[in-house]
Structure formats: C-alpha cells, structure tokens
Amino acid sequence: MGEEPRSTDAGIEIRPLYGPDDLDGFDADRDLGRPGAPPFTRGVYPTMYRGRLWTMRQYAGMGTARETNARFRYLLDHGQTGLSIAFDLPTQMGLDSDHPRAEGEVGKTGVAIDSIEDMRALLEGIPLDQVTTSMTINATAAILLLLYELVAAERGIPAEKLGGTAQNDILKEYAARGTYIYPPKPSMRLITDLFAYCRERVPRWNTISISGYHMREAGATAVQEVAFTLGNAIAYVQAALDAGMAVDDFAPRLSFFFACHMNFFEEVAKFRAARRLWARIMTERFGSSDPRSSMLRFHTQTGGATLTAQQPEINVVRTAYEALAAVLGGTQSLHTNSFDEALALPTERAAKLALRTQQVLAHETGVPDTVDPLGGSFFLESLTNEIEQRAWQYIEKIEGIGGAVAAIEAGWIQDEIHESAFRIQQGVESGDRVVVGVNKFVEEAEVPPETLRLDEAEVEAQKQRVRAFRAGRDQPAVDAALRAVGETARGTGNLLQPMKGALLAGATLGEVSDALREVFGEYRPTH
C-alpha cells in the first residue's frame, strides 16, 4: 500500500526526497545571485542579520492614546526596537469616537485617534527621531501621517528625520478586509499624493506597505498571497507613473507586509520567491535602474489566523516556529503575536513573552550568523521555483482581467480567497488538516487565561475629549480649512497640504474624512 501524497497549504505536492534532478535548469548565478544584489533571492542586504538584526516591532493599540503610550514605553523598556500602531475601527474608517457609527467599536481593535491632541498623548516621551514607527492604517493613512509629522514639528524634530511606514494599501481592503471609505479611483489618488508629499517632505518614510497579510488571514494560500500582493503593487506603481512620477523617485520607498503561517518551508520559500519576482517586475516591466527600486523589503507578522482560543499556550510554540520561518526567509522587521490574541487584546505578560520569543531567536539560536542558511537546499530551491511560477501565473491572470483594480471590482480576487478559505476550513472540519488542541489532542476542561478588559469609562472619556477639543478651537478657521480640502479634492492638486492645514487649524480626523466624503462619496461593493 503506497504512502498518502503530501502537499503544502497551497497544494504544491511534496515528494519524499529531493536531489539535483529537481533543479533541472537551475542557474545559481541567475536564480540565486548574492545577497544584496539582484534578484535578491538570498536577501536584500549583503550581510543581512550579521550586519544588523531585524527590527523587533511589536504591534500595539490599547483603547486610548495614553494607555497605548504606556504599552509602547513598556515594550521599549524591554528591548523593542520599533513602534507598530494598531488603530481602532472608527479611526480606520474616518469616524470620530463620538460618531453614532463608532458606537461599540471605540478602542476595541486598537487606539482611538481623533485629533492632534490624541496624537500628542500617543507619542509623549517617545524619541521620534530615534525610533521608527509603523502605522497599520489605510483609508486615513494620510491624516495619521500628517498628525505624526505635526507632533514632531511641535517638538522641533524636522520631517526629514522621521522614519517609519504607513500601510496606505487600500486595494487589499477592497479584496479582503473592508476598512475602505472612498471608491478606488480617489483612494488611489490619496495614495499617490502621499508618495509625492513624502518624497518632498518626509524622505525617510516608507510611503506604502503593500500588504499580503490580510489577504492571507482571510484565507489566501501562500502562492495567492505573493501574487495578489505583487499584483496590487503593480497597480500602485502604474498609478504613480500615471500621476507623472518617475519610477526611481518613489519605488525605493515602497515596502511590503506578509503573514507567516505554519507550513514552515513553504513560508521560507514564499519570501524568497517574492523577492525574485519583484526584482523581475521592476526591472523588466517598469525599467527601474536604481537597485533599491527592485529590492523587496518587508515586514512580517506571525499568523493571527493560526492562533487558537483552545489551549492558547500552544500559540507560543506556533509563533516561535513562524518567527523562525520569517527570519530564515529574510524579513526586515517582525511582529510576533501574543498567545492570548485569539481571546482579547494582549496582556502585558503575553506581549512581553512574544517580544522575548524574538530576542531568543536573535541571540541564542545562531540563526542570524550566516546569510540565507537554507539557500542551496534541493527542497527549498525547488519549492521557491514552484511558488514563483505559480504566483506568476496568477499575476498574468490579473493582468488579463485588466489589473488589480479591475480584478477586485469584478470580485475575482475575492472569490479566489473565499474558495481557498473554504478548502482550509473543510480540511480542519474533516480532520485532514490537524490543528493541535482543536481537532486533535483536545482537552475537555480548560482554564481560560486572564485577558485584558477595556475600561468603558475610558471609552466615554475619549468621547468627551473630542467634544471638548472641538469646543475649544477657532471654528471659523476650521471651517475655512475644511473648505480648502474640499476645493482641492474637486481639482487635481495634492491633497495633503490642505489636509495638513485643516488638522493644524484643529479639524478632527472625522471632519477631514467627511470633507473628502462630500466630494468622493463612499464605496459600496457590488460583489
């Protein structure tokens, strides 16, 4: 009786043994090269972690700005090397905390930021010219970046010294996540306006983090994650070119954001394949000449969808393996999930343990001591090639539909993700896909861990703060500044300058978003 066939999560068949025959046609100089040189398969920097460890960037957002500031300081005190801000849903959707549609969501998935006053509290005591900050924000990315810049200016820190990333990736919101506000065309304008603004004002800022993470969390396979992410990236590059920008003026500041799930070698191969594909796309399709334009730099977060509410301590092990795969795959920064995140926002204890997981990996395992330690493995190189080929086939399908925007508007990408998610769930329910503690090695009587609870009094206080903020400003000046936002939106000028003027005058995030809503409308999906 033959052995049952085995395959990766993306359906790539895994043979029992790999050898030279599995790399027929493989050219080490062409397909691998050297780290720090095209096609960047082995890493984007020549010495990788020997020269500098990845940034340990723990994601945090805790209801109010002051609570989140306390968590940031706690993590920095325990060795975190970069900030990563999670915003609540109203902030992501351009709604102030006292808006009726924000009810029940204030501070639930991250921090509530309504005004410059909240941004001041969020960043109090944090050396903005010494740390880099990642902001997971999309539809309102420009507003949050401008508030960050304004607070830095109040402290005398020039914009050219600010480093960080705004996710600013709206296409994956339409495809998988849902925190969009405006239709795709004006949303793309906001993104390219931010590109142009940062080129002139905030040159160290990564203007977009093109994200496969959320599509992967929604059910996409590793192959689809690479293909759909790079398909979206092609659309952003083309939009910037269409707006009159030169490719090498903005492409070096593009960055990416991937998930790392549990199929260990597939994940390592995925990152390597993505780098090689991006180098090919940027040089062959877009004609970039600056090597930094074809260098796929990325942040990784371990898989939230792989965490289980059952036996949550097992999540520590899952996260450690995923972190190892991300590092072996060559990530530039990493967030490790806390073991209790399937239940609630992470406690301080869980967040510190997640950070310690990275520190053990960095300082005790020896993994950073050599570049691309798995490079040359018959199995890994074969898997890298297979993922690259399959992802390229998807990219060609997307281009055949008319590009990522057209594929999203037609519902094709969403359908592909939903189909993959359905197959994964079928596998879990049938038992073919083992999830320890869920469908195998189950414990009937479990003691739930202590979880973090949001203080409803803090939510009410946040609403009162934004009302008091509005009451204490020069209302005619705010009204005039918001009119300027609307006038620019009706024209073709860069939107960030009038938006900055409105925020400086005292407009709230919700009011600036509303000024754009009046002109652009709100997106309503038809699929």
ZIVEN-V445660 format. One record per residue. N is the residue number from 1. RES is the residue in one letter. SS is DSSP state (@ for helix, = for strand, . for the rest). Layout:
n:N res:RES ss:SS
n:N res:RES ss:SS
//
This chain:
n:1 res:M ss:.
n:2 res:G ss:.
n:3 res:E ss:.
n:4 res:E ss:.
n:5 res:P ss:.
n:6 res:R ss:=
n:7 res:S ss:=
n:8 res:T ss:.
n:9 res:D ss:.
n:10 res:A ss:.
n:11 res:G ss:.
n:12 res:I ss:.
n:13 res:E ss:=
n:14 res:I ss:=
n:15 res:R ss:.
n:16 res:P ss:.
n:17 res:L ss:.
n:18 res:Y ss:.
n:19 res:G ss:.
n:20 res:P ss:@
n:21 res:D ss:@
n:22 res:D ss:@
n:23 res:L ss:@
n:24 res:D ss:.
n:25 res:G ss:.
n:26 res:F ss:.
n:27 res:D ss:.
n:28 res:A ss:@
n:29 res:D ss:@
n:30 res:R ss:@
n:31 res:D ss:@
n:32 res:L ss:@
n:33 res:G ss:.
n:34 res:R ss:.
n:35 res:P ss:.
n:36 res:G ss:.
n:37 res:A ss:.
n:38 res:P ss:.
n:39 res:P ss:.
n:40 res:F ss:.
n:41 res:T ss:.
n:42 res:R ss:.
n:43 res:G ss:.
n:44 res:V ss:.
n:45 res:Y ss:.
n:46 res:P ss:.
n:47 res:T ss:.
n:48 res:M ss:@
n:49 res:Y ss:@
n:50 res:R ss:@
n:51 res:G ss:.
n:52 res:R ss:.
n:53 res:L ss:.
n:54 res:W ss:.
n:55 res:T ss:=
n:56 res:M ss:=
n:57 res:R ss:=
n:58 res:Q ss:=
n:59 res:Y ss:=
n:60 res:A ss:=
n:61 res:G ss:.
n:62 res:M ss:.
n:63 res:G ss:=
n:64 res:T ss:.
n:65 res:A ss:@
n:66 res:R ss:@
n:67 res:E ss:@
n:68 res:T ss:@
n:69 res:N ss:@
n:70 res:A ss:@
n:71 res:R ss:@
n:72 res:F ss:@
n:73 res:R ss:@
n:74 res:Y ss:@
n:75 res:L ss:@
n:76 res:L ss:@
n:77 res:D ss:@
n:78 res:H ss:.
n:79 res:G ss:.
n:80 res:Q ss:.
n:81 res:T ss:.
n:82 res:G ss:=
n:83 res:L ss:=
n:84 res:S ss:=
n:85 res:I ss:=
n:86 res:A ss:=
n:87 res:F ss:=
n:88 res:D ss:.
n:89 res:L ss:@
n:90 res:P ss:@
n:91 res:T ss:@
n:92 res:Q ss:@
n:93 res:M ss:.
n:94 res:G ss:.
n:95 res:L ss:.
n:96 res:D ss:.
n:97 res:S ss:.
n:98 res:D ss:.
n:99 res:H ss:.
n:100 res:P ss:@
n:101 res:R ss:@
n:102 res:A ss:@
n:103 res:E ss:.
n:104 res:G ss:.
n:105 res:E ss:.
n:106 res:V ss:.
n:107 res:G ss:.
n:108 res:K ss:.
n:109 res:T ss:.
n:110 res:G ss:.
n:111 res:V ss:=
n:112 res:A ss:.
n:113 res:I ss:.
n:114 res:D ss:.
n:115 res:S ss:.
n:116 res:I ss:@
n:117 res:E ss:@
n:118 res:D ss:@
n:119 res:M ss:@
n:120 res:R ss:@
n:121 res:A ss:@
n:122 res:L ss:@
n:123 res:L ss:@
n:124 res:E ss:.
n:125 res:G ss:.
n:126 res:I ss:.
n:127 res:P ss:.
n:128 res:L ss:.
n:129 res:D ss:.
n:130 res:Q ss:.
n:131 res:V ss:.
n:132 res:T ss:=
n:133 res:T ss:=
n:134 res:S ss:=
n:135 res:M ss:=
n:136 res:T ss:=
n:137 res:I ss:.
n:138 res:N ss:.
n:139 res:A ss:.
n:140 res:T ss:.
n:141 res:A ss:@
n:142 res:A ss:@
n:143 res:I ss:@
n:144 res:L ss:@
n:145 res:L ss:@
n:146 res:L ss:@
n:147 res:L ss:@
n:148 res:Y ss:@
n:149 res:E ss:@
n:150 res:L ss:@
n:151 res:V ss:@
n:152 res:A ss:@
n:153 res:A ss:@
n:154 res:E ss:@
n:155 res:R ss:.
n:156 res:G ss:.
n:157 res:I ss:.
n:158 res:P ss:.
n:159 res:A ss:@
n:160 res:E ss:@
n:161 res:K ss:@
n:162 res:L ss:.
n:163 res:G ss:=
n:164 res:G ss:=
n:165 res:T ss:=
n:166 res:A ss:=
n:167 res:Q ss:.
n:168 res:N ss:.
n:169 res:D ss:.
n:170 res:I ss:.
n:171 res:L ss:@
n:172 res:K ss:@
n:173 res:E ss:@
n:174 res:Y ss:@
n:175 res:A ss:@
n:176 res:A ss:@
n:177 res:R ss:@
n:178 res:G ss:.
n:179 res:T ss:.
n:180 res:Y ss:.
n:181 res:I ss:.
n:182 res:Y ss:.
n:183 res:P ss:.
n:184 res:P ss:@
n:185 res:K ss:@
n:186 res:P ss:@
n:187 res:S ss:@
n:188 res:M ss:@
n:189 res:R ss:@
n:190 res:L ss:@
n:191 res:I ss:@
n:192 res:T ss:@
n:193 res:D ss:@
n:194 res:L ss:@
n:195 res:F ss:@
n:196 res:A ss:@
n:197 res:Y ss:@
n:198 res:C ss:@
n:199 res:R ss:@
n:200 res:E ss:@
n:201 res:R ss:@
n:202 res:V ss:.
n:203 res:P ss:.
n:204 res:R ss:.
n:205 res:W ss:=
n:206 res:N ss:=
n:207 res:T ss:.
n:208 res:I ss:=
n:209 res:S ss:=
n:210 res:I ss:=
n:211 res:S ss:=
n:212 res:G ss:.
n:213 res:Y ss:@
n:214 res:H ss:@
n:215 res:M ss:@
n:216 res:R ss:@
n:217 res:E ss:@
n:218 res:A ss:.
n:219 res:G ss:.
n:220 res:A ss:.
n:221 res:T ss:.
n:222 res:A ss:@
n:223 res:V ss:@
n:224 res:Q ss:@
n:225 res:E ss:@
n:226 res:V ss:@
n:227 res:A ss:@
n:228 res:F ss:@
n:229 res:T ss:@
n:230 res:L ss:@
n:231 res:G ss:@
n:232 res:N ss:@
n:233 res:A ss:@
n:234 res:I ss:@
n:235 res:A ss:@
n:236 res:Y ss:@
n:237 res:V ss:@
n:238 res:Q ss:@
n:239 res:A ss:@
n:240 res:A ss:@
n:241 res:L ss:@
n:242 res:D ss:@
n:243 res:A ss:.
n:244 res:G ss:.
n:245 res:M ss:.
n:246 res:A ss:.
n:247 res:V ss:@
n:248 res:D ss:@
n:249 res:D ss:@
n:250 res:F ss:@
n:251 res:A ss:@
n:252 res:P ss:@
n:253 res:R ss:@
n:254 res:L ss:=
n:255 res:S ss:=
n:256 res:F ss:=
n:257 res:F ss:=
n:258 res:F ss:=
n:259 res:A ss:=
n:260 res:C ss:=
n:261 res:H ss:.
n:262 res:M ss:.
n:263 res:N ss:.
n:264 res:F ss:@
n:265 res:F ss:@
n:266 res:E ss:@
n:267 res:E ss:@
n:268 res:V ss:@
n:269 res:A ss:@
n:270 res:K ss:@
n:271 res:F ss:@
n:272 res:R ss:@
n:273 res:A ss:@
n:274 res:A ss:@
n:275 res:R ss:@
n:276 res:R ss:@
n:277 res:L ss:@
n:278 res:W ss:@
n:279 res:A ss:@
n:280 res:R ss:@
n:281 res:I ss:@
n:282 res:M ss:@
n:283 res:T ss:@
n:284 res:E ss:@
n:285 res:R ss:@
n:286 res:F ss:.
n:287 res:G ss:.
n:288 res:S ss:.
n:289 res:S ss:.
n:290 res:D ss:.
n:291 res:P ss:@
n:292 res:R ss:@
n:293 res:S ss:@
n:294 res:S ss:@
n:295 res:M ss:.
n:296 res:L ss:.
n:297 res:R ss:.
n:298 res:F ss:=
n:299 res:H ss:=
n:300 res:T ss:=
n:301 res:Q ss:=
n:302 res:T ss:=
n:303 res:G ss:.
n:304 res:G ss:@
n:305 res:A ss:@
n:306 res:T ss:@
n:307 res:L ss:.
n:308 res:T ss:.
n:309 res:A ss:.
n:310 res:Q ss:.
n:311 res:Q ss:.
n:312 res:P ss:.
n:313 res:E ss:.
n:314 res:I ss:@
n:315 res:N ss:@
n:316 res:V ss:@
n:317 res:V ss:@
n:318 res:R ss:@
n:319 res:T ss:@
n:320 res:A ss:@
n:321 res:Y ss:@
n:322 res:E ss:@
n:323 res:A ss:@
n:324 res:L ss:@
n:325 res:A ss:@
n:326 res:A ss:@
n:327 res:V ss:@
n:328 res:L ss:@
n:329 res:G ss:.
n:330 res:G ss:.
n:331 res:T ss:.
n:332 res:Q ss:.
n:333 res:S ss:=
n:334 res:L ss:=
n:335 res:H ss:=
n:336 res:T ss:.
n:337 res:N ss:.
n:338 res:S ss:.
n:339 res:F ss:.
n:340 res:D ss:.
n:341 res:E ss:.
n:342 res:A ss:.
n:343 res:L ss:.
n:344 res:A ss:.
n:345 res:L ss:.
n:346 res:P ss:.
n:347 res:T ss:.
n:348 res:E ss:@
n:349 res:R ss:@
n:350 res:A ss:@
n:351 res:A ss:@
n:352 res:K ss:@
n:353 res:L ss:@
n:354 res:A ss:@
n:355 res:L ss:@
n:356 res:R ss:@
n:357 res:T ss:@
n:358 res:Q ss:@
n:359 res:Q ss:@
n:360 res:V ss:@
n:361 res:L ss:@
n:362 res:A ss:@
n:363 res:H ss:@
n:364 res:E ss:@
n:365 res:T ss:.
n:366 res:G ss:.
n:367 res:V ss:@
n:368 res:P ss:@
n:369 res:D ss:@
n:370 res:T ss:.
n:371 res:V ss:.
n:372 res:D ss:.
n:373 res:P ss:.
n:374 res:L ss:.
n:375 res:G ss:.
n:376 res:G ss:.
n:377 res:S ss:.
n:378 res:F ss:@
n:379 res:F ss:@
n:380 res:L ss:@
n:381 res:E ss:@
n:382 res:S ss:@
n:383 res:L ss:@
n:384 res:T ss:@
n:385 res:N ss:@
n:386 res:E ss:@
n:387 res:I ss:@
n:388 res:E ss:@
n:389 res:Q ss:@
n:390 res:R ss:@
n:391 res:A ss:@
n:392 res:W ss:@
n:393 res:Q ss:@
n:394 res:Y ss:@
n:395 res:I ss:@
n:396 res:E ss:@
n:397 res:K ss:@
n:398 res:I ss:@
n:399 res:E ss:@
n:400 res:G ss:@
n:401 res:I ss:@
n:402 res:G ss:.
n:403 res:G ss:.
n:404 res:A ss:@
n:405 res:V ss:@
n:406 res:A ss:@
n:407 res:A ss:@
n:408 res:I ss:@
n:409 res:E ss:@
n:410 res:A ss:.
n:411 res:G ss:.
n:412 res:W ss:@
n:413 res:I ss:@
n:414 res:Q ss:@
n:415 res:D ss:@
n:416 res:E ss:@
n:417 res:I ss:@
n:418 res:H ss:@
n:419 res:E ss:@
n:420 res:S ss:@
n:421 res:A ss:@
n:422 res:F ss:@
n:423 res:R ss:@
n:424 res:I ss:@
n:425 res:Q ss:@
n:426 res:Q ss:@
n:427 res:G ss:@
n:428 res:V ss:@
n:429 res:E ss:@
n:430 res:S ss:@
n:431 res:G ss:.
n:432 res:D ss:.
n:433 res:R ss:.
n:434 res:V ss:.
n:435 res:V ss:.
n:436 res:V ss:=
n:437 res:G ss:.
n:438 res:V ss:.
n:439 res:N ss:.
n:440 res:K ss:=
n:441 res:F ss:.
n:442 res:V ss:.
n:443 res:E ss:.
n:444 res:E ss:.
n:445 res:A ss:.
n:446 res:E ss:.
n:447 res:V ss:.
n:448 res:P ss:.
n:449 res:P ss:.
n:450 res:E ss:.
n:451 res:T ss:.
n:452 res:L ss:.
n:453 res:R ss:.
n:454 res:L ss:.
n:455 res:D ss:.
n:456 res:E ss:@
n:457 res:A ss:@
n:458 res:E ss:@
n:459 res:V ss:@
n:460 res:E ss:@
n:461 res:A ss:@
n:462 res:Q ss:@
n:463 res:K ss:@
n:464 res:Q ss:@
n:465 res:R ss:@
n:466 res:V ss:@
n:467 res:R ss:@
n:468 res:A ss:@
n:469 res:F ss:@
n:470 res:R ss:@
n:471 res:A ss:@
n:472 res:G ss:.
n:473 res:R ss:.
n:474 res:D ss:.
n:475 res:Q ss:@
n:476 res:P ss:@
n:477 res:A ss:@
n:478 res:V ss:@
n:479 res:D ss:@
n:480 res:A ss:@
n:481 res:A ss:@
n:482 res:L ss:@
n:483 res:R ss:@
n:484 res:A ss:@
n:485 res:V ss:@
n:486 res:G ss:@
n:487 res:E ss:@
n:488 res:T ss:@
n:489 res:A ss:@
n:490 res:R ss:@
n:491 res:G ss:.
n:492 res:T ss:.
n:493 res:G ss:.
n:494 res:N ss:.
n:495 res:L ss:@
n:496 res:L ss:@
n:497 res:Q ss:@
n:498 res:P ss:@
n:499 res:M ss:@
n:500 res:K ss:@
n:501 res:G ss:@
n:502 res:A ss:@
n:503 res:L ss:@
n:504 res:L ss:@
n:505 res:A ss:@
n:506 res:G ss:.
n:507 res:A ss:.
n:508 res:T ss:.
n:509 res:L ss:@
n:510 res:G ss:@
n:511 res:E ss:@
n:512 res:V ss:@
n:513 res:S ss:@
n:514 res:D ss:@
n:515 res:A ss:@
n:516 res:L ss:@
n:517 res:R ss:@
n:518 res:E ss:@
n:519 res:V ss:@
n:520 res:F ss:@
n:521 res:G ss:.
n:522 res:E ss:.
n:523 res:Y ss:.
n:524 res:R ss:.
n:525 res:P ss:.
n:526 res:T ss:.
n:527 res:H ss:.
//
